[in-house]
Amino acid sequence: MARYAPYKALLIDLDNTIYDENLYLFAAYSKIAEYLGGSNEKLRMKIDNFLKETFRKEGRRNLFDKLFDEFDIDSSEMQKMLEIMRNVKVESGFEIFPGVRAILNRFTGDGKIVCVITNGNPVQQRNKVAHVNWNGLAEKMEFIYADEIAKKPSPEAALMFFKKHGLKGSEVLMIGDSREDEQCARAAGMDFIHAEDLI
């Protein structure tokens, strides 16, 4: 933990950095399957399996379009499906990766500034934040929804954070899981650690 001593603040990504985003996505896919399948349990299961298996194999790109084609679903259902994606409720919440929790505890415990900076639809990202089992950490942290400013890899949101707190890039550590996170850190002059190295 001594490696973090020089930094005055931490900027950290949310999805697949703090918690496993698949837990959120798969919960949403199950709710979408319930909605589309209605009382037809067999259809619900088929849709649920299709969404999850296609996501595992091919990622989320055009996932709903593929679903429409596979099951001959009218694309007018898209709006309702997106509403479910953005507002799904998950009873158990999501645990923070242990290595990340240790860092968050260290920075907040030392009175340093910690800020989550996340891309994505702000309604959906706020819902994800609400489902993380922070155990008191969230009250000591800030949250930036980059789509409201400029999505990463743009450094604009990070630079606004620096200005707000009177910080220089060299005084801030960034942790993330994607090329966009790393490019954002580089553009803003921050040191960067990949989340995989902490989990």
C-alpha positions in Angstrom: 0.0 0.0 0.0 3.0 2.3 0.3 2.9 2.7 -3.5 -0.2 4.8 -3.1 1.3 7.2 -0.6 2.4 9.9 -3.1 -1.2 10.4 -4.5 -3.6 12.9 -3.2 -6.6 11.4 -5.0 -8.0 8.4 -6.8 -10.1 8.3 -10.0 -11.6 4.9 -10.6 -13.8 3.3 -13.2 -17.0 1.5 -12.2 -17.9 -1.5 -14.4 -15.6 -4.5 -14.2 -13.2 -2.4 -12.1 -15.1 -2.0 -8.8 -17.6 -4.9 -9.4 -18.5 -7.6 -11.9 -20.8 -5.8 -14.4 -22.1 -9.1 -15.7 -24.1 -9.5 -12.5 -26.1 -6.4 -13.5 -26.4 -7.2 -17.2 -27.6 -10.7 -16.6 -30.1 -9.6 -14.0 -31.4 -7.1 -16.6 -31.5 -9.8 -19.4 -33.6 -12.0 -17.1 -36.1 -9.2 -16.5 -36.2 -8.5 -20.2 -36.9 -12.2 -20.9 -39.7 -12.1 -18.3 -41.2 -9.1 -20.0 -41.0 -10.5 -23.5 -41.9 -14.1 -22.7 -44.9 -13.2 -20.5 -46.7 -16.3 -19.2 -44.8 -18.6 -21.6 -42.1 -20.0 -19.4 -40.4 -21.9 -22.2 -40.1 -18.7 -24.3 -38.8 -16.8 -21.3 -36.0 -19.3 -20.7 -35.1 -19.3 -24.4 -34.9 -15.5 -24.5 -32.9 -15.4 -21.3 -30.4 -18.1 -22.5 -30.1 -16.4 -25.9 -29.3 -13.0 -24.4 -26.7 -14.4 -22.0 -25.0 -16.9 -24.4 -24.9 -14.3 -27.3 -23.4 -11.8 -24.9 -20.7 -14.3 -23.7 -19.8 -15.2 -27.3 -20.2 -12.0 -29.1 -20.4 -9.1 -26.6 -23.2 -6.6 -26.3 -22.9 -5.0 -29.7 -26.3 -5.1 -31.5 -27.4 -7.7 -29.0 -31.1 -6.6 -29.0 -31.2 -6.4 -32.8 -30.0 -10.0 -32.8 -32.7 -10.9 -30.4 -35.4 -9.3 -32.5 -34.2 -11.3 -35.5 -33.9 -14.6 -33.7 -37.4 -14.4 -32.1 -39.2 -12.2 -34.6 -39.8 -9.6 -32.0 -41.0 -6.1 -33.1 -38.3 -3.5 -32.7 -40.9 -1.2 -31.1 -40.2 -3.2 -27.9 -36.7 -1.6 -27.8 -37.8 1.4 -25.6 -39.3 -0.8 -22.9 -36.3 -3.1 -23.0 -33.9 -0.1 -22.5 -36.1 1.1 -19.6 -35.7 -2.3 -18.0 -31.9 -2.3 -18.6 -31.6 1.1 -17.0 -33.8 0.6 -14.0 -33.6 -3.1 -13.1 -33.7 -3.9 -9.3 -31.3 -6.5 -8.0 -32.1 -7.6 -4.5 -28.7 -8.9 -3.3 -26.6 -6.0 -4.7 -23.0 -6.4 -6.0 -19.9 -7.0 -3.9 -16.7 -4.9 -4.5 -13.7 -6.8 -5.6 -11.6 -7.4 -2.5 -8.4 -5.8 -3.8 -10.3 -2.8 -4.9 -12.1 -2.5 -1.6 -8.7 -2.5 0.2 -7.6 0.5 -2.0 -10.8 2.4 -1.5 -10.5 1.9 2.2 -6.9 3.0 2.2 -7.6 6.2 0.3 -10.8 7.2 2.1 -9.2 6.2 5.4 -6.3 8.6 4.8 -8.8 11.3 4.0 -7.8 11.4 0.3 -10.3 12.2 -2.5 -11.9 9.2 -4.2 -14.0 9.6 -7.3 -15.7 7.1 -9.6 -15.7 8.2 -13.2 -17.9 6.1 -15.5 -19.1 6.0 -19.1 -22.6 4.9 -20.0 -26.2 6.1 -19.8 -26.3 8.2 -16.6 -29.6 6.7 -15.5 -28.2 3.2 -15.8 -24.9 4.0 -14.2 -26.6 5.7 -11.2 -28.7 2.5 -10.9 -25.5 0.4 -10.9 -23.9 2.6 -8.2 -27.0 2.2 -6.1 -26.7 -1.6 -6.3 -23.0 -1.8 -5.2 -22.6 -2.9 -1.6 -20.5 0.1 -0.6 -20.8 -0.5 3.2 -20.4 3.2 3.9 -17.8 4.0 1.3 -20.1 5.8 -1.1 -20.7 8.6 1.4 -16.9 9.4 1.3 -16.7 9.4 -2.5 -17.6 11.5 -5.5 -19.2 10.2 -8.7 -18.8 11.6 -12.2 -21.1 10.3 -15.0 -18.8 11.1 -18.0 -21.5 11.0 -20.6 -22.9 14.2 -19.0 -19.5 15.9 -19.7 -17.5 14.0 -22.3 -17.0 10.2 -22.4 -13.7 8.6 -21.7 -11.1 8.5 -23.3 -11.7 12.3 -23.3 -9.8 13.7 -20.3 -12.4 16.5 -20.0 -14.2 15.1 -17.0 -10.9 14.3 -15.2 -9.6 17.8 -15.8 -12.8 19.3 -14.3 -12.2 17.1 -11.3 -8.6 18.4 -11.0 -9.8 22.0 -11.3 -12.5 21.5 -8.6 -9.9 20.1 -6.1 -6.8 22.1 -7.2 -5.0 19.0 -8.3 -2.4 18.1 -10.9 -2.5 14.9 -13.0 0.7 13.7 -11.3 -1.1 13.8 -7.9 -3.9 11.5 -9.0 -3.9 7.8 -9.6 -6.4 6.3 -12.1 -7.6 2.6 -12.0 -9.7 1.1 -14.8 -10.2 -1.9 -17.0 -10.3 -0.6 -20.5 -8.2 1.1 -23.2 -10.5 4.2 -22.8 -9.5 4.4 -19.2 -5.8 4.1 -19.9 -6.0 6.7 -22.7 -8.0 9.1 -20.4 -5.3 8.7 -17.7 -2.5 9.3 -20.2 -4.2 12.4 -21.7 -4.7 13.9 -18.2 -1.2 13.1 -17.0 -2.2 10.5 -14.4 -0.5 7.3 -13.5 -2.7 4.3 -14.4 -3.2 0.8 -12.9 -5.2 -1.9 -14.7 -7.9 -3.4 -12.6 -6.8 -6.9 -13.4 -3.6 -6.3 -11.5 -5.7 -5.7 -8.3 -8.4 -8.4 -8.5 
